[in-house]
Each structure stands twice: as C-alpha cells, then as structure tokens.
C-alpha cells in the first residue's frame, strides 16, 4: 500500500519549493506570538486555551493541511508530471495512500509540533492544555490531509476551495451557525482534546463517539474516493 | 511481438469529436502517426497510453485492455509531449525513481541513461536541461523497464537538428530490435526519415495507412500549383501548356506572374527548366503556392 519512491518524490516536491516557506511561516508566527503573550501576560490557562484553540487549531492546522494535502498531488496533476507515476504498474490507491501518509506527516510536523511548543511556552502544559491541543492537531491533521488530498485530486482550484473551507466554513460558519459545527473537523478534534484534558477549559459541540466516527469516516471515504478519481484521471485536455 | 489494436475508437469532448471511428493495428517496427496540429494525434496517443477512455470502441495491447489496467505499464514506455517532469531532481534521480516505480534498481536506470547518452549530465538538475536533454531523459525513463511498446508524442518538437538525428537513430534501433514504436508528428519530413509505416489522421479521421512511399506518392501526385515569374511569361506559358503535365495556366497581370496547375508533379518539375532553357527564357521565381501541410492532407482525405 505504501511506495517509498512515491513518498520520496512527494516529500521533495512539498518541502523543496516555496511551499516550505509558507509551511514554516505559520508555526513560527504561532511560537512568536506565544512568546510575546507569555512575556506580557504571564502563564494563564485561559489565554493558552484561547490562543491554541483560536489560532493553532482553528486557523493554522487547516491552512497547513490545505498546503500539504493539495500540494501532495495537485501541482503534479496540473502540470502533467503525474504521468510518470500513472504510467507505472502501480495501483492507484497505493499512490493516493502514500501521498496521504506524506501529507499527514507534513501537516503533523508543521502544525502539531508547533502547537505543543507554543502550549509549553504559554502555560507549561498546565491542565494538560498543550498536550490536549497537540492531540487535537494530530487528529485533525489526518482528516484535513485526507480531505484536501481528495480536493487536490478532483479540482484545479483545490487551494482556493481548501482555504474557503478552512477559513469560511470552519472559522466563520462554525462560530455563527451552530449546526455547521457538527460538520467541522475542528469540532471533532476538540472533542478528542476535551477527553484528553478533562476539566472545562476545552469543550466541543460534538460528542466523542460521534467525533471519532466522523473523523474516521471522512478520512477513509476521502482517501477511497481520491483513489477512484485517480484511476479514472484523464490527462488529455481538449485539443 | 507486441501489437497495439484500436477497434472503432472514437472520443469526443462535449460536442467536439476529437477522434472519429478509428481502427488501426500497430505492430513491431517504427510507425509514424502523422497529421496536422489539432488532428487528434494527442488524443489518440493518450488513449493508446491508457490516460483517456475511448468514448466508444476499445484499445488493446496483445488482447488486453489498456484503459484502467495498471499492469499493462510493464510493457509500455511513454514519452509525453508535456515538458513538466520533476524539475527539482537530477536526471539520474529522475530515471532511478522511474526504475524504482517499476520495481527495478539503479542499474536499470544507469543502463537507460547510457542508452540515451545522458550520463555526462545525469547529476545536473532537470531544471537546467535544454529541451533536447529533457527529451532524452524522458526517453530514458520510458526505456528503463525495457518495454515492448514505446509511445512518443511529438518527440522532435523544439529539438535542434543534431538532437533530432540522435533521437531518430535511437528510435530506429528500438524498431530494429523488434519493439513496437509509435511516434506522432505533424512534420512530413520527420516521418519520412524515420518510419516505413505510417498512419495519417486528419480532423479526427483515419485518412491513410500503410507504406510511407505509397502515401507519399499519393501526396506528391496531387495537382500542384506554382507561381512562376520569368523573362517572357507568355512564351513560357505557350510552351508549357503544350505538355500534358500541365492542366491550366493563368497569366496574372497584377502579380506579373504565371499561375500554373501541374497534374504530373515529377514530369512537370523536369519539364519547366528544360522548356525555359530551350526557349532562352530566364526563370526568376518558381514557388509552390499550396504546399501547406493542411492542403496536402486535405487532398489525401479526398483521394
């Protein structure tokens, strides 16, 4: 199911271009803000939870997910170089699964790790807040990577759609329309974080069981469908 | 022996028919797929390579379906027209990756790089390669698993004459080794130099198939039009019209030239200078006025 050569090509494409700069900029911003907040306001659990929930989980993780998920396959399909993968005796789902693993790994490294560091800076993991948000970031990295990898497979405008989903749906609708929160990767991962932290610092609109089922379902379905789309990918445009 | 068969293959995009009911069989040796730009060559090659589903009909390689059949790529090598390859890799890394994807190692990659004579630049980034070098590395990536069918989409585009000759030698060798090699081109001379068998596609239809010389004759035997200027147009016209190789001559006063329609190309081209010399007439301009590939092809379709 996993092909190391496809993985190597994907890593190099993701981390070699300008994308790496964007991937690195957001985590640095989060850590920078955390340092400033800690210096100015001291260690405070509520502040730590607000910053990790609002900036890290609601904004940074989905954006990193968009960049890594769509970037793992979108540019190759756009410029046609994916032909070198497709013209091999390699199962299409293997290509998708491998790219998913890479996208998940990149999203985790660039979002969960900085979340953990920022959490420790903000309140030294008081009330398990740093660890809880890190777990949430890890969990949502998986779902985001799968969703945005699918988007990169089906649309040439994957980055735009991805950002619209991440910023408009997750951030805006999520806070305005209560029903929208049920269908939000962020809320599902918050349910997991809630369980890890205990206490009342972190809360989610979705129960843990529902959240877990939805996270798994979205990841599996998106990955399966991306594999199907790749099998029937048409490379020739209209002449 | 590898045979690629297209059986009543059509492909349309919305209302546009790109390929219209084509049936052909491509066997070992070098075959040229010839046609003007936009004739449907790329669409055909994409269907042959399994990157596009035929709207109707079937494409098979030795009886096995090509579309949605990943295992078929053990036998097919593809050189796409598009430039994009993994530019951030070196030539060697690229070919090694292609070998690995076939379950092969660096040894196969090195052999393929040697075949295309790219060892000297194999450690440079692909981004720094010229068009011809890119083409050769693409070729190496297609040859790495020793395929029995090689598909090349406009492989000579943008190559300089020396690179073109090298690639032609290589393809000829591949054909002589018994591989089935199919390349597309819109340039008659390229096909003429390389392929003994050609398939001609015009406006999505299969216009001609077979031995190149026969089709070339069909192409050259069509009525040719020439624009001729001389020291005495009327005397030249009178002398030429007496010969059966011409079917009509017009004195174009505005242009100050003769417009000649020749029906026997070979005979006319020998006749014209001889008649001019015999009558002491100097030829100032002799230019074919309908040599565009499209007119050649449209004649072929009508024939």
Interface residues (C-beta under 8 A of the other chain):
Chain A: X3 X4 X5 X6 X8 X9 X12 X13 X16 X17 X79 X80 X81 X83 X84 X85 X86 X87 X88 X89 X90 X91 X92 X231 X232 X233 X234 X235 X236 X238 X239
Chain B: X13 X14 X16 X18 X38 X40 X42 X43 X46 X49 X50 X51 X52 X53 X68 X70 X71 X72 X73 X74 X76 X77 X78 X80 X82 X84 X85 X86 X88 X89 X97 X98 X100 X101 X102 X103 X141
